[in-house]
Amino acid sequence: MKQFDLVVIGAGPGGYVSAIKAAQLGQSVVVVEREQIGGACLNVGCIPSKAYLKHAEWLLSIREANQFGIQSSVEVIDFPKLVRRKDKVVSALQGGINHLFKQNEIAYFKGEASIAGKTVTVNNESIRAKNILLATGSSPFVPPIVGIEEVEYLTTNTFFELRKLPKQLVIIGGGVIAVELAFAVAPLNVSVTILEVAEDILLTEDPEVSAILKKKLQHLGIVVETKVNIQRVTKNSVELQSGKTIPFEKLLLATGRKANLALPREIGLTLDETGQFVKVNKHYETSQKGIYAIGDMIGGYMLAHAASAEGLKAVAHMTGIPQEPLNQATIPRCIYTNPEVASFGLSEAEAKRNGYDVKVSKLPYSMMGKAIATNETDGFVKIISEKKYNEILGAVIVGSHATETIHTLLAVKQSEGRVNELANLTFAHPTLSELTGEVTNSLISKAIHS
């Protein structure tokens, strides 16, 4: 029986990053993956969706140019060719992970793993491990809608298998993934309807985010219906309790994801109080010593970069490197729409509930020269701070390149800086980042351009 220091089950962004770090620290490592290397993020999530959003951006840029004197038209949208581009991107990144595994002498098995004690069996081969890291991720949640079993619906795992654009796409769900995919396909002349049972779309975000993105969705011709009560689905329509029938060529269920708990249940790991996630301590160790769990299966932020960060913390603990627990307040949350959205930390309401004497400043991109010159005036920068120490408690950026510019704020917070440090920073002109300086100055005294 082969012996390894670490067996990682799951080759997504949590698993493969953990495996590489462990190998770099001198551990002997094996990774087991039952599906595709790279996990959901690389194959059916983060990466394919960004490729499709880029296609939409190209089309929207052509329309924008037409408004200002550069006349052009789109003769044909070769969707199969766009899909091939996406597949090429995914394949290249899969190859990159395989290369890193070989470079770091990580053994890789494709197959279904089972666990008995510290022995992992895959493809009839048994592996003895000092430590085991579970990074098996999550799967799409399919709600119990009447008639759904009769319909050939898509999930976020199968959406990117489409080789032909539907004329009508109905998306059930109004969360981040649903909204991103709506933005990705509507510019390709797909008629899109979003159906959300909750009060509004994007309820996990700042209310102003939801308002801006809903307006942009509607500008793209996307129908957004909230507070819907779905009575049933048929082969080609969704029937609402109100009596309204919404036809579709394709139906996409984007109603969240559920943790993959087959292995944890098989080996008797303790779950959290909800019964939906594996319970772990601050080092990501489960109820069984030497077995760790990270990512979607432990709850928290179900984000690729969160899983990677958790994995690095877990590996550090296994190898005896002192580590502070992952600070949830410094995990960025991103939406890759147009405009983009990025945030971290506490909202204004959460900060008040936590007892802070809160002060908030928000300024729009429409006041900045670069934004006006580049026609990127949608959005704002908002910073949530407190009056005693000017600590940065949270931030929301809505606007072009928000998912990149958020890291300036995060870097200052991570290094225990305050609003003052950002206010004293010289920002290049003209840039969109200048607005961060304006907002921080308004929290201390008064912004120049407000």
LINPEGI-V380889 format. One record per residue. N is the residue number from 1. RES is the residue in one letter. PHI is phi in whole degrees, 0 to 359 (* if undefined). OMEGA is omega as a letter, one per 40 degrees, with the letter a starting at -180 (* if undefined). Layout:
n,res,phi,omega
N,RES,PHI,OMEGA
N,RES,PHI,OMEGA
This chain:
n,res,phi,omega
1,M,*,a
2,K,288,a
3,Q,247,i
4,F,226,i
5,D,292,a
6,L,217,i
7,V,248,i
8,V,256,i
9,I,253,a
10,G,117,a
11,A,248,i
12,G,279,a
13,P,296,i
14,G,284,a
15,G,289,a
16,Y,288,i
17,V,295,i
18,S,298,a
19,A,298,a
20,I,296,i
21,K,298,i
22,A,299,i
23,A,296,i
24,Q,297,i
25,L,271,i
26,G,93,i
27,Q,276,i
28,S,274,a
29,V,227,i
30,V,231,i
31,V,242,i
32,V,241,i
33,E,221,a
34,R,273,a
35,E,244,a
36,Q,258,i
37,I,300,a
38,G,103,i
39,G,69,a
40,A,297,a
41,C,304,a
42,L,286,a
43,N,266,a
44,V,223,a
45,G,221,a
46,C,310,a
47,I,284,i
48,P,301,a
49,S,294,i
50,K,289,i
51,A,298,a
52,Y,291,i
53,L,295,i
54,K,294,i
55,H,300,i
56,A,297,i
57,E,298,i
58,W,302,a
59,L,292,i
60,L,293,i
61,S,294,i
62,I,296,i
63,R,297,i
64,E,296,i
65,A,298,i
66,N,299,a
67,Q,290,a
68,F,240,i
69,G,110,i
70,I,256,a
71,Q,274,i
72,S,206,i
73,S,219,i
74,V,259,a
75,E,282,a
76,V,216,i
77,I,253,a
78,D,273,a
79,F,298,i
80,P,304,i
81,K,292,i
82,L,296,i
83,V,296,i
84,R,296,i
85,R,298,i
86,K,301,a
87,D,299,i
88,K,294,i
89,V,298,a
90,V,299,a
91,S,298,a
92,A,297,a
93,L,287,i
94,Q,299,i
95,G,298,i
96,G,297,i
97,I,292,i
98,N,301,i
99,H,298,i
100,L,296,i
101,F,298,a
102,K,294,a
103,Q,299,a
104,N,260,i
105,E,56,i
106,I,263,i
107,A,284,a
108,Y,231,i
109,F,240,i
110,K,257,a
111,G,165,a
112,E,273,a
113,A,263,i
114,S,230,a
115,I,231,i
116,A,223,a
117,G,66,i
118,K,252,i
119,T,253,i
120,V,251,i
121,T,246,i
122,V,214,a
123,N,53,i
124,N,64,i
125,E,248,a
126,S,259,a
127,I,231,i
128,R,265,a
129,A,236,i
130,K,288,i
131,N,227,i
132,I,235,i
133,L,244,i
134,L,269,i
135,A,221,a
136,T,272,i
137,G,69,a
138,S,215,i
139,S,229,i
140,P,300,i
141,F,273,i
142,V,251,a
143,P,290,a
144,P,280,i
145,I,270,i
146,V,301,i
147,G,91,a
148,I,296,a
149,E,291,i
150,E,268,a
151,V,250,i
152,E,274,a
153,Y,277,i
154,L,259,i
155,T,242,i
156,T,293,i
157,N,278,a
158,T,248,a
159,F,306,a
160,F,279,i
161,E,275,a
162,L,301,i
163,R,247,i
164,K,221,i
165,L,289,i
166,P,283,i
167,K,284,a
168,Q,232,i
169,L,239,i
170,V,254,i
171,I,249,i
172,I,268,a
173,G,126,a
174,G,230,i
175,G,272,a
176,V,300,a
177,I,296,i
178,A,301,a
179,V,292,i
180,E,299,a
181,L,291,i
182,A,297,i
183,F,298,a
184,A,287,a
185,V,254,a
186,A,301,i
187,P,296,i
188,L,271,i
189,N,67,i
190,V,261,i
191,S,280,a
192,V,243,i
193,T,234,i
194,I,256,i
195,L,245,a
196,E,237,a
197,V,281,a
198,A,281,a
199,E,298,a
200,D,202,i
201,I,281,i
202,L,53,a
203,L,291,i
204,T,278,a
205,E,254,i
206,D,305,a
207,P,305,i
208,E,290,i
209,V,296,i
210,S,302,a
211,A,295,a
212,I,294,a
213,L,290,i
214,K,297,i
215,K,296,i
216,K,292,i
217,L,301,a
218,Q,294,i
219,H,297,i
220,L,278,a
221,G,87,i
222,I,278,i
223,V,275,i
224,V,243,i
225,E,242,a
226,T,246,a
227,K,56,a
228,V,276,i
229,N,240,a
230,I,278,i
231,Q,278,i
232,R,193,i
233,V,242,i
234,T,243,a
235,K,301,a
236,N,219,i
237,S,200,i
238,V,249,i
239,E,255,i
240,L,266,a
241,Q,296,i
242,S,291,a
243,G,101,a
244,K,284,i
245,T,243,a
246,I,244,a
247,P,283,i
248,F,212,i
249,E,267,i
250,K,227,i
251,L,243,i
252,L,247,i
253,L,265,i
254,A,235,a
255,T,250,i
256,G,97,a
257,R,228,i
258,K,237,a
259,A,297,i
260,N,278,a
261,L,248,a
262,A,301,a
263,L,294,i
264,P,303,i
265,R,290,a
266,E,300,a
267,I,257,i
268,G,77,i
269,L,289,i
270,T,288,i
271,L,265,i
272,D,285,a
273,E,295,i
274,T,276,a
275,G,76,a
276,Q,255,a
277,F,220,i
278,V,283,i
279,K,276,i
280,V,227,i
281,N,269,a
282,K,292,i
283,H,259,a
284,Y,71,i
285,E,271,a
286,T,277,i
287,S,293,i
288,Q,251,a
289,K,304,i
290,G,85,i
291,I,246,a
292,Y,247,i
293,A,217,a
294,I,218,i
295,G,79,a
296,D,302,a
297,M,284,i
298,I,247,i
299,G,82,a
300,G,71,i
301,Y,284,i
302,M,273,a
303,L,231,a
304,A,301,a
305,H,289,i
306,A,293,i
307,A,298,i
308,S,297,a
309,A,297,i
310,E,297,i
311,G,297,i
312,L,296,i
313,K,294,a
314,A,296,i
315,V,297,i
316,A,301,i
317,H,294,i
318,M,301,a
319,T,263,i
320,G,78,i
321,I,265,a
322,P,299,a
323,Q,219,i
324,E,282,i
325,P,301,i
326,L,298,i
327,N,275,a
328,Q,299,a
329,A,288,i
330,T,249,i
331,I,269,i
332,P,287,i
333,R,244,a
334,C,233,i
335,I,233,a
336,Y,262,a
337,T,264,i
338,N,231,e
339,P,281,i
340,E,286,i
341,V,227,i
342,A,216,a
343,S,207,i
344,F,201,i
345,G,73,a
346,L,273,i
347,S,281,i
348,E,300,a
349,A,295,i
350,E,295,i
351,A,297,i
352,K,293,i
353,R,295,i
354,N,276,i
355,G,89,i
356,Y,282,i
357,D,274,a
358,V,276,i
359,K,227,a
360,V,229,i
361,S,228,i
362,K,220,i
363,L,227,a
364,P,271,i
365,Y,295,a
366,S,297,i
367,M,268,a
368,M,257,a
369,G,302,a
370,K,297,a
371,A,296,i
372,I,291,a
373,A,295,a
374,T,259,i
375,N,59,a
376,E,235,a
377,T,271,i
378,D,292,i
379,G,112,a
380,F,199,i
381,V,242,i
382,K,235,i
383,I,237,i
384,I,259,a
385,S,229,i
386,E,223,a
387,K,283,a
388,K,286,a
389,Y,243,a
390,N,60,i
391,E,291,i
392,I,276,a
393,L,264,a
394,G,185,i
395,A,204,i
396,V,225,i
397,I,239,i
398,V,241,a
399,G,158,i
400,S,301,i
401,H,63,a
402,A,301,a
403,T,290,i
404,E,266,a
405,T,289,i
406,I,299,a
407,H,287,i
408,T,297,i
409,L,295,a
410,L,297,a
411,A,297,i
412,V,293,i
413,K,297,a
414,Q,300,a
415,S,269,i
416,E,64,i
417,G,282,a
418,R,237,i
419,V,304,a
420,N,303,a
421,E,297,i
422,L,291,a
423,A,296,a
424,N,271,a
425,L,283,i
426,T,272,i
427,F,268,i
428,A,295,i
429,H,239,e
430,P,267,i
431,T,219,i
432,L,290,a
433,S,296,i
434,E,305,a
435,L,295,i
436,T,300,i
437,G,297,i
438,E,298,a
439,V,294,a
440,T,293,i
441,N,295,i
442,S,291,i
443,L,284,a
444,I,263,a
445,S,220,i
446,K,207,i
447,A,290,a
448,I,292,a
449,H,259,a
450,S,273,*
